[in-house]
Structures are given as C-alpha cells and as structure tokens.
Amino acid sequence: MKRVLAGVATAVVAALTMTACGGSSDPLSNNPPAQGGATSGPVAKPDKIIIGSANFPESALLAEIYAGALQKKGITIEKKLNIGNRETYYPGLSDGSIDLVPEYTGVLLQHINKSATETSPDEVYEALKKALPANLTVLDKSSAEDKDAIVVTKETADRLNLKSIEDLKPHASQMIFGGPPELPRRADGFPGFKKNYDIEFKEFKALDAGGPLTVNALKTNVVQAADIFTTDPAITVNNFVVLEDPKSNFAAQNVVPLINASKASDEVKQVLNQISAKLTTEKLIELNGKLSAPDKPDAAKVAADWLASAGIS
C-alpha cells in the first residue's frame, strides 16, 4: 500500500525527509523483530502525538481522520503528512520522530519480514503483531482493504483476453509496466510476479504510487499494465480492469493504525479502534472519490465530514 517519482528530485526529497523524520542512514533497514509489539502495564494519556502519512492521498486522508478524532479528545497533534514511501517513513516510527501512521497489514508485514507467507486477513494481522519490534504496536484492523493490483485498460484486457495475472504470461515480455519506484524490490512486486506467476515485463517505468502519473500513463498506452490501488476511483472512471490474483501475490491489506506503543493509551486505542470499526472498503472508495473531485477539497475537511457522519466525536 505505495508512491514517488524517480530521479534526482526524489532522492533529494527523500534525503531531506529522512533527516527530519527518522535518522537511519539506510532507509531499507528494519529493526529486528521482537515478539508482541506492545508495552507492559498501563500507558498514560500522551501530551502530543506526531502523525505521519505516506505520500498518496488516501494515506494523508486517513492520517487526517486519526488527527481529527484524537484532537477532539484534547490530545495535541503534530502532522507530518506526505512523507514518502514506507522505506522512507518507517525509520521515523522506529526512532520516535513519528508516533502514528495509517498502515496496510500485508505490505507492512512483508516490509518487516520479507519471507512472510501469510495472505488471509486474520493470518496476516496475527503475524504482523508478532513481527513488530517491541516499541511499535498495531491496533484493531479495519475491514476496509486497499490492495495493490495489476491493472490494464479494457481495450488491452479484451484484445489479449486477460482476466487474471496468470493470463499475462504470454504477453508480459512485450509490455511496459508502470508503478512506484520501489516496486522492483518489494516482495509483492517484481520478485513476487516472477515467483508466483513466472512473468517478467519487458520494461519498468517508475511513476508514482498509483496516482495521476500512473493513471495517465496507462490511459495513453505509455505503459500497458500498472500497479494501482483497488480503492482508487480512477479504476471505475476509466473503465480499467483489475486482474484477478488467484495465487495471492498481494496479501490482505487491511487498514490499521501503526503506533508507538508508548503513546497507545487506553483512550487513544478506543478512539482509533472506533475509527477502524466504522471504516469499510466501500466508504474508503467513496472518500477517495471526494478527494479527487474537480474542486479538490482539503483532506482535513473530507476527514472532518466523515468523522461527523460516522458519529465519532
């Protein structure tokens, strides 16, 4: 769950972000896993929580939802939104320069444990809780799920008779694939495509994380297949086809709050768990649609409206 432009500009932005948000000199390094991912004993109500997000609209929206709900409980919030990809912001969670981010269970598990094999929602969630380092914990997972998917245009699907990722095998070597720059090295990216479906694309074009660059490249045939999130309204608007994933290359990706365990007081847990209980995949698609409306509403306003409609105060 996801997005950045390649090239020098991205490297500079990532480097600056890492300076302000996670001091690791190696953005791909992970803390060694520790069983449990929780602290013992009660946690005091935090004076402040620093909320971060990945650099795509849905992540920033979820962060705004968390922020709005926690502020109503009198907790001071600092926001560091649109930081970058997981490789960029995760070190900030580890060193405490970020306290809370919206996450996705399957891709987070694979980031921590690249050999993870769990794919179903409950199995992924339980494995994730065990794999987290002791200073981090996840709260209740939502039923809302936003998965990476291999997406093609309807014209391409009809012409090549594509219904599932398996059907790409005779054609992938003639196709350019578009997606976020980190995709070639992620377990469910190119390594997974090869391992699970024995497919290799002719070329990879680094774009954004399923955002406007990727959508436009697919629409204009700059790429013939792309990684796009399943909750992206662009799929319906452009009549794109999401290819089925019978071998579960993409594990369950339920929305879940990832938080510094020292900030997970009972009150914080109650607020964030209430959000997870109310959030559905259908609602996430609807909210993403609002974000992409022509008037480009502010994510904080969309978040506040949803919190009010969901009765979370």
C-alpha positions in Angstrom: 0.0 0.0 0.0 2.6 2.5 -2.3 4.3 6.1 -4.4 7.1 8.6 -5.6 8.8 10.0 -8.7 12.1 8.6 -9.6 15.2 10.6 -10.3 17.3 13.2 -8.6 14.4 15.2 -7.2 13.0 12.2 -5.4 16.4 11.3 -3.9 16.8 14.9 -2.6 13.3 14.9 -1.1 13.8 11.5 0.5 17.1 12.5 2.0 15.7 15.7 3.5 12.7 13.8 4.8 14.9 11.2 6.4 16.8 13.9 8.2 13.7 15.3 9.7 11.9 12.0 10.1 13.9 9.0 11.0 17.7 9.2 11.3 18.6 5.9 9.7 21.3 6.2 7.1 19.8 3.1 5.4 16.1 3.6 4.6 15.7 -0.1 3.8 17.0 -1.2 7.2 14.5 -2.6 9.7 14.6 -3.0 13.4 15.0 -6.7 14.4 11.6 -8.1 15.2 10.6 -8.7 18.8 7.6 -10.7 19.7 4.5 -9.0 20.9 4.9 -5.4 19.8 3.4 -3.9 22.9 4.4 -2.4 26.3 3.5 -3.9 29.6 1.3 -2.0 32.1 -1.0 1.0 31.5 0.1 3.8 29.2 -0.5 7.4 30.3 -2.5 9.7 28.1 0.1 11.3 25.7 0.5 15.1 25.7 1.2 15.0 21.9 1.1 12.6 19.1 3.0 13.1 15.8 1.0 11.7 12.9 2.7 10.9 9.6 1.5 9.5 6.3 2.8 8.1 3.1 2.8 10.3 0.0 -0.5 9.4 -1.6 -4.0 10.9 -1.0 -5.6 8.0 0.9 -2.8 7.8 3.4 -3.0 11.5 4.1 -6.8 11.3 4.4 -6.6 8.5 7.0 -4.0 10.5 8.9 -6.3 13.5 8.9 -9.1 11.2 10.2 -6.9 10.0 13.1 -5.8 13.5 13.8 -9.3 15.0 13.9 -10.6 12.3 16.2 -7.7 12.5 18.6 -7.8 16.3 18.8 -11.4 16.0 19.9 -10.1 14.1 22.9 -7.8 17.0 23.9 -4.6 15.5 22.5 -2.2 17.9 20.8 -1.4 16.7 17.3 1.5 17.5 15.1 1.2 16.4 11.4 4.0 15.3 9.1 2.0 14.2 6.0 3.1 13.0 2.6 6.5 12.0 3.9 7.3 9.4 1.2 7.1 5.6 0.8 7.3 3.1 3.6 11.1 2.8 3.2 11.3 6.5 4.0 8.8 6.9 6.9 9.2 3.6 8.7 12.6 4.6 10.3 10.9 7.6 11.8 8.5 5.3 13.6 11.4 3.3 14.9 13.3 6.3 16.3 10.3 8.2 17.6 10.2 11.2 15.3 6.8 9.9 14.2 4.3 8.3 16.6 1.4 7.2 14.4 0.7 6.3 10.7 -2.1 4.6 8.9 -0.8 1.4 7.5 -1.9 -1.7 5.5 -1.4 -5.1 7.1 0.1 -7.2 4.3 2.6 -4.8 2.9 3.7 -3.8 6.3 4.3 -7.4 7.3 6.3 -8.0 4.2 8.4 -4.9 4.9 9.3 -6.2 8.3 9.5 -9.9 7.3 10.3 -10.4 3.7 9.9 -14.1 4.0 6.3 -13.8 5.3 3.9 -16.2 3.6 0.6 -15.3 5.2 -2.1 -13.9 2.9 -5.5 -14.0 4.5 -6.7 -11.0 6.6 -6.6 -12.7 10.0 -3.4 -14.7 9.4 -1.6 -11.5 8.2 -2.8 -9.5 11.1 -1.7 -12.0 13.7 1.7 -12.5 12.0 2.1 -8.7 11.9 1.5 -8.3 15.6 4.2 -10.9 16.4 6.7 -9.4 13.9 6.6 -5.8 15.1 9.5 -4.5 17.2 8.7 -4.0 20.8 8.4 -0.2 20.5 5.6 -0.4 18.0 2.1 -1.9 18.0 -0.9 -2.1 15.7 -4.4 -1.5 17.0 -7.6 -3.1 15.6 -7.6 -3.7 11.9 -10.4 -2.3 9.8 -12.5 -4.3 7.4 -11.5 -1.6 4.9 -8.9 -3.0 2.5 -6.9 -1.3 -0.2 -4.8 -3.7 -2.1 -2.2 -3.2 -4.8 -3.4 -4.7 -8.1 -2.2 -5.2 -11.6 -4.5 -3.1 -13.7 -4.9 -2.8 -17.5 -7.2 -0.9 -19.8 -10.4 -2.6 -21.0 -9.1 -2.5 -24.6 -5.9 -4.4 -23.5 -7.9 -6.9 -21.5 -10.3 -7.6 -24.4 -7.6 -7.8 -27.0 -5.4 -10.2 -25.0 -8.3 -11.9 -23.2 -6.9 -11.0 -19.8 -8.8 -11.9 -16.7 -6.1 -12.8 -14.2 -2.4 -12.1 -13.6 -1.8 -15.7 -14.9 -3.1 -14.6 -18.3 -0.2 -12.1 -18.7 2.4 -14.8 -19.0 2.5 -15.0 -22.9 2.3 -11.2 -23.2 4.3 -9.6 -20.3 7.6 -9.7 -22.2 6.2 -7.3 -24.7 4.6 -5.0 -22.1 5.9 -2.0 -20.2 4.8 -1.9 -16.5 4.3 1.2 -14.5 4.3 1.8 -10.8 6.1 3.3 -7.8 9.9 3.2 -7.9 10.2 0.8 -5.1 8.2 -1.9 -6.8 11.1 -3.9 -8.4 12.5 -4.7 -5.0 9.3 -5.2 -2.9 8.4 -8.8 -2.2 5.0 -8.5 -3.8 6.4 -6.5 -6.7 8.6 -7.9 -9.5 10.1 -10.7 -7.3 6.5 -11.8 -6.5 5.4 -11.6 -10.1 8.3 -13.9 -11.1 7.9 -16.3 -8.1 4.1 -16.7 -8.2 3.3 -16.3 -11.9 6.7 -16.7 -13.7 6.1 -13.4 -15.5 8.7 -10.7 -16.4 7.8 -7.5 -18.1 9.8 -6.0 -21.0 10.5 -2.8 -19.1 9.6 -1.0 -15.9 8.7 2.7 -15.9 9.0 4.3 -12.4 6.0 6.6 -11.9 4.0 7.4 -8.7 2.1 5.1 -6.3 -1.0 4.6 -8.4 -1.5 8.3 -8.7 -2.2 10.6 -11.7 1.1 9.8 -13.4 0.4 6.1 -13.4 -3.2 6.6 -14.4 -2.3 8.9 -17.3 0.5 6.5 -18.5 -2.0 3.6 -18.6 -4.6 5.7 -20.3 -2.2 6.9 -23.0 -0.5 3.5 -23.5 2.8 4.7 -22.2 2.6 1.6 -20.0 0.4 -1.4 -20.8 -0.1 -2.6 -17.2 0.3 -0.8 -13.9 0.2 -1.1 -10.1 -2.9 0.8 -8.9 -4.7 0.6 -5.6 -8.1 -1.1 -5.6 -9.8 1.8 -3.8 -8.7 4.3 -6.5 -11.8 5.8 -8.1 -9.8 6.1 -11.3 -10.4 2.4 -11.9 -14.1 2.9 -12.3 -13.9 6.3 -14.0 -11.6 5.0 -16.7 -13.2 1.5 -17.0 -9.8 -0.1 -16.1 -9.7 -3.9 -15.5 -8.3 -5.2 -12.2 -6.7 -8.6 -13.0 -7.5 -11.4 -10.5 -4.8 -12.7 -8.3 -5.5 -16.4 -7.8 -2.1 -17.1 -6.2 -2.4 -14.3 -3.7 0.7 -12.4 -4.7 -0.8 -9.4 -3.0 -1.6 -10.4 0.6 -4.6 -8.9 2.6 -4.0 -5.2 3.0 -6.5 -4.1 5.7 -6.1 -0.5 7.0 -4.6 -0.5 10.5 -3.2 2.2 12.8 0.5 1.6 13.5 1.6 3.5 16.6 4.4 4.0 19.0 3.5 1.7 21.9 4.3 4.4 24.5 1.6 6.6 23.0 -1.1 3.9 22.9 -3.1 4.8 26.0 -6.5 3.3 26.6 -8.1 6.5 25.3 -6.1 6.6 22.2 -6.8 2.9 21.5 -10.5 3.5 22.0 -10.6 6.4 19.5 -8.6 4.7 16.8 -10.3 1.4 17.2 -13.7 3.1 16.8 -12.5 4.5 13.5 -11.3 1.1 12.3 -14.7 -0.4 13.3 -16.6 2.2 11.2 -14.4 2.2 8.1 -15.3 0.0 5.2 -13.8 -0.6 1.8 -16.9 1.0 0.1 -16.6 4.1 2.3 -12.9 4.3 1.5 -13.6 4.3 -2.2 -16.3 7.0 -1.6 -13.9 9.2 0.4 -11.2 8.8 -2.3 -13.7 9.9 -4.9 -14.4 13.0 -2.9 -10.7 13.8 -2.7 -10.4 13.6 -6.5 -13.4 15.8 -7.1 -12.9 18.8 -9.5 -12.9 21.3 -6.7 -10.1 19.4 -4.9 -11.4 19.6 -1.4 -9.0 19.7 1.5 -8.3 16.3 3.0 -8.9 17.7 6.6 -12.4 18.8 5.5 -13.2 15.4 4.0 -11.9 13.7 7.2 -13.9 16.0 9.5 -17.1 15.5 7.5 -16.7 11.7 7.7 -16.0 11.7 11.4 -19.2 13.7 11.9 -21.3 11.4 9.7 -19.8 8.3 11.5 -20.7 9.8 14.9 -17.1 9.8 16.1 -16.6 12.7 18.4 
